[in-house]
């Protein structure tokens, strides 16, 4: 399995990246929901809530994969 400069597998790095960006986007979407509600655009606010939920599910899925890889040689070096 390929490893990046950190010594951790590319797959672990990629999962962490997707998880981070999903969580960050979810945080930003909260503002988008408020903006749409303030503009009296309920349908758009609902759309942003749907997108936020999809990102939350994506982040949770990454978390499960990371938990599965944690402590295995596939993840990279363990920290003592």
Buried (B, 14 or more C-beta within 10 A) or exposed (E): EEBEEEEBBEBBBEBBEBBEBBBEBBEEBEEBBEEBBEEEEEEBBEBBBEBBEBBBEBBEBBBEBBEEBEEEEEBBEEEE
